[in-house]
Amino acid sequence: MRRDALLPRSIKFLAAFRRNLTTNWFTKLHSRTDKKKKSRGSLHRIQISSPSKGEDRVAGATNQISPLPYLPRQGEGMRTYEALQPLPSPSPSPRSGFRQVRVLCGELISCISLHLGYTGALLGVLLTGCTLGPDYVRPPVLVPDSHRGGATPATAESLADLPWWELFKDPVLQGLTNEALSNNYDLRTAAARVEEARAQVGVVRSFLYPQVSLNGGGTAQQVSQATNPSQTLTSSRSFQNWVAGFNTVWEFDVFGRIRRQTESANATYVATEMDRRGVYITLVADVAQAYFNLREFDLELEIARRTLKINDETIQFYQRRLGGGVSNQLEVDQAIANRSRTASTIPELERQVATQENFINYLLARNPGPIARGTALTDQYYPPAVPAGLPSALLERRPDVQSAEQSLVASNADIGAAKALFFPTFSLNAALGSATHDLSNIADKRAAIWSVSGGFLQPIFQGWRLFWNYEGTKARFDQALAQYEKAAQNGFREVADALVAIEKFKDVRAELETSVRSLTDAARLSRLRYDTGLANYLEVLIADQQLFDQELLLARARGAQLNAVVQLYRALGGGWQ
């Protein structure tokens, strides 16, 4: 008697389904493994072949056995299945039918678990996927061995390691700098841009997650009964329906388009942070340079007023001599002309002082007004040494170079995102809600509706739009690469310029100090010679004019030397700590 004659028709259908599902798949696998492996002890490898006349045939066993759940062997490249032991053919009894049902259910569960394993693996691929496009590698930059103009060999020590409050020790300047860092408009704008870029990262990253929304609505309509056939099968011509529920759309980032876009957004966020640091450094340097320029104008104005006072005394002296008949009108006129020459510089210097004060107030987000003064220009702190550090460290220290590199990282990620557009997109759509003609029954379980669907979209032809978009991203990468190399070379240039300026202004200041000392002595001696009748007033006039000019030049050299230190500090990327 055939074994499956005892099984109900539904069980026979499941058995046939199982045989058709497993026969073709496992036959090839076992035909390969049977040639390589031998049976182990009492365990027998089962070769499932196409059934003949409703009978299952077991390789390696002489007796016909009932179907048993098969156990996969671990560590093999192909799945093989083993029975625990061969069993004798069952005798036709009522209990054998129930046994067949239990065995068949076990096989069905095993088969479903197997296919769910493949489904899980597929789902894992959809959730993880791959990332297309090149990974970023920092491009090589031509880095000099040492900074040009450096007085000493390059060392790791750098002036930029100092916080700005240790370099600028004037307490008034420190207070102005702190106020500027709190209120400056450009710095506040840069900080807001950083927040915007950080928010944009969250926007781009959100597409990695399911998009869940709540919707609802209703419709009401009236149909015609005068058409043939009639638009309604009931006596009522009016209808209404209400729908409410949740919708979910989830795009699987299989080829890494969204992850590359997130990488690009992250790089843009870091670039904006570097830009903010660049604004910070520029602001610290601008306030310091503006303050030093103001103190320089103060010193020049002081020199001009002191010289003007001397000129006034000289005019009074010669007018008394003229009144006594000792001098002549020519000497008085020359003294008056020299006094006017000195006095003409004072309004211009006062204009520059007011303009500089207004500029500092602008940096501090103030209305125009006076600025407090601190240490005089001649007493300002000057660092005993100005080490520039290693040129290679400049690429890591300067915010503008870092910003340019992050823009390059973003452009590199955009290439991968553009390449992913050539590949299909996989998505899953799901809906859960209720629909009813009576709004009061919207929560009734009989009104529940749901749907799940999935699919993919493969671009075929869009008028070469994807190709040109990909070419455009590569061109933008080339632009970003050029800007990065330009920023690095510009950093080396600015450091070299500042080092040369510091060294040369130091020499200029030393020569001008010598010149002022000599001219001061010459002006004193020329007056003594004039008083003793050994020289005329022309010698006194020339000495006074030269001394005044040299004192102004010395004040400007002092200011330029301090500004050169500030410029080096900014060029090295210091000040944002």
CORHU-V292760 format. One record per backbone hydrogen bond with DSSP energy under -1.0 kcal/mol. CO is the residue of the C=O (numbers start at 1). NH is the residue of the N-H. Records with the same first field share a line. If there is no record, write none. Layout:
CO = NH ; NH
This chain:
2 = 5
3 = 6
8 = 12
9 = 13
10 = 14
11 = 15
12 = 16
13 = 17
14 = 18
15 = 19
16 = 20
17 = 21
18 = 22
19 = 23
22 = 26
23 = 27
26 = 30
27 = 31
28 = 32
29 = 33
30 = 34
33 = 37
40 = 43
44 = 83
52 = 55
55 = 52
58 = 61
71 = 82
80 = 73
81 = 46
82 = 71
94 = 98
95 = 99
96 = 100
97 = 101
98 = 102
99 = 103
100 = 104
101 = 105
102 = 106
103 = 107
104 = 108
105 = 109
106 = 110
107 = 111
108 = 112
109 = 113
110 = 114
111 = 115
112 = 116
113 = 117
114 = 118
115 = 119
116 = 120
117 = 121
118 = 122
119 = 123
120 = 124
121 = 125
122 = 126
123 = 127
124 = 128
125 = 129
141 = 143
147 = 150
158 = 161
159 = 162
163 = 166 ; 167
164 = 168
170 = 174
171 = 175
172 = 176
173 = 177
174 = 178
175 = 179
176 = 180
177 = 181
178 = 182
179 = 183
180 = 184
184 = 188
185 = 189
186 = 190
187 = 191
188 = 192
189 = 193
190 = 194
191 = 195
192 = 196
193 = 197
194 = 198
195 = 199
196 = 200
197 = 201
198 = 202
199 = 203
200 = 204
201 = 205
202 = 206
204 = 207
205 = 208
206 = 209
211 = 249
213 = 247
215 = 245
217 = 243
219 = 241
221 = 239
224 = 231
237 = 223
239 = 221
241 = 219
242 = 436
243 = 217
244 = 434
245 = 215
246 = 432
247 = 213
248 = 430
249 = 211
250 = 428
252 = 254
254 = 130
255 = 132
256 = 260
257 = 261
258 = 262
259 = 263
260 = 264
261 = 265
262 = 266
263 = 267
264 = 268
265 = 269
266 = 270
267 = 271
268 = 272
269 = 273
270 = 274
271 = 275
272 = 276
273 = 277
274 = 278
275 = 279
276 = 280
277 = 281
278 = 282
279 = 283
280 = 284
281 = 285
282 = 286
283 = 287
284 = 288
285 = 289
286 = 290
287 = 291
288 = 292
289 = 293
290 = 294
291 = 295
292 = 296
293 = 297
294 = 298
295 = 299
296 = 300
297 = 301
298 = 302
299 = 303
300 = 304
301 = 305
302 = 306
303 = 307
304 = 308
305 = 309
306 = 310
307 = 311
308 = 312
309 = 313
310 = 314
311 = 315
312 = 316
313 = 317
314 = 318
315 = 319
316 = 320
317 = 321
318 = 322
319 = 323
320 = 324
321 = 326 ; 327
328 = 332
329 = 333
330 = 334
331 = 335
332 = 336
333 = 337
334 = 338
335 = 339
336 = 340
337 = 341
338 = 342
339 = 343
340 = 344
342 = 345
345 = 349
346 = 350
347 = 351
348 = 352
349 = 353
350 = 354
351 = 355
352 = 356
353 = 357
354 = 358
355 = 359
356 = 360
357 = 361
358 = 362
359 = 363
360 = 364
361 = 366
362 = 365
376 = 379
377 = 380
387 = 159
391 = 394
393 = 397
394 = 398
398 = 402
399 = 403
400 = 404
401 = 405
402 = 406
403 = 407
404 = 408
405 = 409
406 = 410
407 = 411
408 = 412
409 = 413
410 = 414
411 = 415
412 = 416
413 = 417
414 = 418
415 = 419
416 = 420
419 = 422
420 = 423
425 = 457
426 = 252
427 = 455
428 = 250
429 = 453
430 = 248
431 = 451
432 = 246
433 = 449
434 = 244
436 = 242
438 = 441
439 = 442
441 = 444
444 = 447
445 = 448
447 = 435
449 = 433
451 = 431
453 = 429
455 = 427
457 = 425
464 = 468
465 = 469
466 = 470
467 = 471
468 = 472
469 = 473
470 = 474
471 = 475
472 = 476
473 = 477
474 = 478
475 = 479
476 = 480
477 = 481
478 = 482
479 = 483
480 = 484
481 = 485
482 = 486
483 = 487
484 = 488
485 = 489
486 = 490
487 = 491
488 = 492
489 = 493
490 = 494
491 = 495
492 = 496
493 = 497
494 = 498
495 = 499
496 = 500
497 = 501
498 = 502
499 = 503
500 = 504
501 = 505
502 = 506
503 = 507
504 = 508
505 = 509
506 = 510
507 = 511
508 = 512
509 = 513
510 = 514
511 = 515
512 = 516
513 = 517
514 = 518
515 = 519
516 = 520
517 = 521
518 = 522
519 = 523
520 = 524
521 = 525
522 = 526
523 = 527
524 = 528
525 = 529
526 = 530
527 = 531
528 = 532
529 = 534 ; 535
537 = 541
538 = 542
539 = 543
540 = 544
541 = 545
542 = 546
543 = 547
544 = 548
545 = 549
546 = 550
547 = 551
548 = 552
549 = 553
550 = 554
551 = 555
552 = 556
553 = 557
554 = 558
555 = 559
556 = 560
557 = 561
558 = 562
559 = 563
560 = 564
561 = 565
562 = 566
563 = 567
564 = 568
565 = 569
566 = 570
567 = 571
568 = 572
569 = 574
570 = 573
